[in-house]
């Protein structure tokens, strides 16, 4: 468990001109939770039902921060 946004979605993320995250807004639902809740919501909102895109996204995330059961 760790601090999580718990309502992360594309319209809460802002990027600069080089496609780097520059701002994250709306922390009203933030709380301590499993990071999987943030990953699942963002994948659902951003990638829809594209299983290949979801796998690619999770693989990229795990290169930075490995997930455990």
C-alpha positions in Angstrom: 0.0 0.0 0.0 1.1 3.5 -0.8 -0.4 7.0 -1.5 -2.5 6.8 -4.6 -4.5 9.3 -6.6 -7.4 6.8 -6.9 -9.1 8.9 -9.6 -6.4 9.1 -12.2 -7.7 9.7 -15.7 -6.4 11.4 -18.8 -8.2 14.7 -18.2 -6.3 15.0 -14.8 -2.9 14.8 -16.5 -1.2 17.7 -18.3 1.8 17.4 -20.5 4.3 20.0 -21.8 5.3 20.4 -25.4 7.9 17.6 -25.1 5.2 15.1 -23.9 6.5 15.1 -20.4 4.0 15.1 -17.5 3.9 18.7 -16.2 0.9 18.7 -13.9 -1.5 16.3 -12.1 -4.7 17.7 -10.7 -7.7 16.5 -8.7 -6.5 14.8 -5.5 -10.0 14.6 -4.0 -10.0 10.8 -3.9 -6.4 10.4 -2.9 -5.7 7.9 -0.1 -3.5 5.0 0.8 -4.3 2.1 -1.5 -2.8 -0.5 -3.9 -1.1 1.1 -6.9 -3.0 -1.3 -9.1 -6.2 0.8 -8.6 -4.5 3.8 -10.3 -3.0 1.6 -13.0 -6.3 -0.1 -13.7 -8.3 3.1 -14.0 -5.8 4.8 -16.2 -5.4 1.8 -18.5 -9.2 1.5 -18.8 -9.7 5.2 -19.5 -6.7 5.7 -21.8 -6.3 2.4 -23.6 -9.8 1.0 -23.5 -10.1 -2.7 -24.4 -6.8 -2.9 -26.4 -5.1 -5.8 -24.7 -1.9 -5.3 -26.5 -1.7 -1.7 -25.4 -2.5 -2.6 -21.8 0.3 -5.2 -21.8 2.8 -2.7 -23.3 1.8 -0.1 -20.7 2.2 -2.5 -17.8 5.5 -3.8 -19.1 6.8 -0.2 -19.4 5.6 0.6 -15.8 7.2 -2.5 -14.4 10.6 -1.5 -16.0 10.5 1.5 -13.6 8.7 0.0 -10.6 8.1 -3.8 -10.6 4.7 -5.0 -9.5 4.3 -7.9 -7.1 1.3 -10.1 -6.4 
